[in-house]
Each structure stands twice: as C-alpha cells, then as structure tokens.
Amino acid sequence: MPRLFLLRHAKSSWDDSALDDFSRPLNLRGRAAGPLMGRHIADHGLLPERVLCSSARRTRDTFAAILPYLAGDFDARFLGRLYQASAADYLDLIRKEGGKARTLLMIGHNPAIQEAALSLIGLGNPELKAMIGEKFPTAALAMIDFDGEWSRVTAASGRIVAFFRPRELEAVDATAPEVDE
C-alpha cells in the first residue's frame, strides 16, 4: 500500500526585500518547526523511501532541517517543477516519480500542496479533510494512503490517515521551542 506524505515548507522569511520569492530562506519560526517535524517523523516511523522536493530555497531548507531525522536509505530529488506547481502537477509527479517506493514524501508550496491533498482524499476521517481545507499551515504534514501502485493514483483515490501541524506537535513536545503558524 503506497503512502504519501505531503509536507508544506516551513515558515519563510520576508526580511530581505531584495530576494526573489524562489530564494527566500526560512525565518526563525521555520528553523524551529523543521526539526520539530523531523523528530515527529522519526519518532513515529514515517520515513520516506523517496523524496521529491521543490528546488526553492525554503523547501530545500525544510528538507535540510528534517534530514538528520531520516534514517535508512532513500532517494531524494529536487525538482524545479514543484515550484509554482498545480494540484494536477502533483498528481502527475506522484504517478511518474513514485516508482517502487512504498513511501513518498513531497515537500512543496501552497496553494498547490493543499489543493493536491484535498483532491487526492476520497476516504478517511472527514474532520482531517476539513482541517486541511481550512488551512494547510507551514511545516504541516498530511499522510495519505492508496491502494495499488503510484501509476494508478487518481483524484479521490486516497485515504487520509493523519494531519500533523507544528502547533500541535509543539504542545506535546516539552523540549520544542514555541512555533507560531
């Protein structure tokens, strides 16, 4: 059963107005949320076999923040196509790039990551889908399961399993710095 993790990049900085959108780094909150989500991923065995990450700086920085928590071997690819992608682009990449991996992590941007999650979810807890529909905050992680192979994933063919938001993780992790979404 293939499992998809959709991770929105952590909070980015707008401090340097000379930087274009593609080049914006993480801000202080983003640099705190990344390791928090990385620890959660590791603590719960949510480890990817393949990672598809937007090549924008804030997504690469988010990947770098969770990387120390990812054990084992995995394949990572940085794709310019994920920057300014649509939900349809996400579906296309899932089908083409999922390969034989049982677990696929995509690190991307809103609104596409939220729209992709909503379009893929057909089953599961409706409250989780409603939460995603309301807001897919920075550094949040959706977990969606599918039957069959990645190449056969279609709209509404997934089952939402979980939706983790940094604010909730921070509330249960006494060692974590406060993260504001």
N, C-alpha and C positions, 0 to 999 in steps of 0.2 A: 504494500500500500504506500504510494508516494505521499510524502508530507512536505508541504510548502510553508516556509517561514517568510513573511513579508515584514521587513524592518525599515521603518522610516528613519532617515538620518537624524542624528541628534541635533539639538538647537545650534543654529549657526549665528555667527557674529555679523552685525551690520556696522561695526565701528569704523571701518576703513571705506569711505565712500569712493575711493579710487579703484577698489577692486570690483571686477565684474561679478555677476551672480555665480558663475561657474567656479570662481576662485575663492569664495568666502570660506573661511575656516570655522571651526566650532568655537562657540563662546564658552565661558566658564561653566555654565549650566550643562552645556552639551558635553564638555570634557568630563563632567561628573556622571552624567547619565549613561555614557557609553560603557564604562567599566561596570556600572550597576547592572545593566542589561547583560553584559558579558558574563558576569558572575551567575546571574539567574539562568542563562542558557546552559552554562556548565553544571550548575548545581542540579538541574533537572534533566540532564542528558539530552538536551535539544540541539545536538551537534549536527551540523550540515556535512554532507559529502561533497556538495558543490555549492559555490558561492558565486552569484552574479551581482556585481556592484557597479553602480554608476561611476563614471570616471571623474565626476565633480569632486572638488576638494573635500567638501563637508561629508560626502558619503565615504570617501577614502579614509578620512579621519575617524569616522564612526567605525569602519571596519578595523582600523588600527587599534581602536580602543577596546574592541571585543576580542581581537586576535589572541591576546595572551590567555584567554579562557577557552579557546577552541582546541581540544585535544584530538590527536589522531591525524590521519591523512585526509586531505580534501583538496579539491581543485578550485582555484579562485580565478575569476576572470573580471576584468574591469572593462565595462562597455560604455562607450560614448552614447550609444543608442538609448540607454536608460535615463540619460539626462533629457528632460523635456519629452519623455515618452508619454504615450497614452495608455489607457487600460488595455486597449487592443494590442499595443506593442508588448505589454507584459505577458498577455496570453500567448502571443506568437513566440516570445523568448522562452517561456516555460515549455512549450511544445518542442521547440527546436534545440534548446540547450539543456533540458533536464536529463537527457541521456539515460544512463542506467542507474543514476544516483537515486537512492531511496529518500534522501532528504535534500531539499534545495532551499537555500537562503538567498533572497533577493533584497538588496539594500538600495533604496531609491527615494523618490521625492513625492510630495503631494502636489497636486491633487491626484496624480495617476495611481499612486500606491493604494490610496483609499478607494478610488473607483475600481481598481483591479480587484481588491479584496471583496468589495460589495458585489461585483459582477460574478465572481467565482463561487460565492457562497450560495448553495441551494438547500443545504441541510444543516442541522445543528441547533444550538441554543439561539433562539431569536433575540434574546437580550444582548448576546455578544454582537450579533449583526447590527442591532440598533445602536450599540455603543460605538462601533466602527463608523456607522452612518452619521452619528452626531459629531464625532471628532476622532481623527487618527493623529494623536499628538506626536511630536518629535520623539524619537527613540522608542516608540511603541512597536510591539511585535505581535502580529497575527499568525496563528498556526491553523492551517487548513489541510485536511486530509482528502485524498482522492482514491478512487478505485481504478485499477488498470494501470496504464502507462502514461507518462507525461505527454506523449504524442497524441493521446486521446482526450486530454483535458479540454472541456468546453465550458462555456458560461453556465453557471448554476450547478456545476457537477461536483463541487467541493462541499465538505462538511467542516464548519468552523469548530475547532476544538478548544481554542483558548485565545485570549487577547490580553496581553500584558502591557501595562502603562507604567512609565517610570515613577510616577507619583505613588502608585500603589506599592511598587517594589520598595521604594524608599521608606514607606510607612512600616514595612515589616523587617527592614534591614537596619538594625541599630548602628551599624558601622558606616552606613552610607551618608554622604553629605546631602543636605536638602536639595531637591531638584524641583524646579518650577517649570511646568509645561507651558 
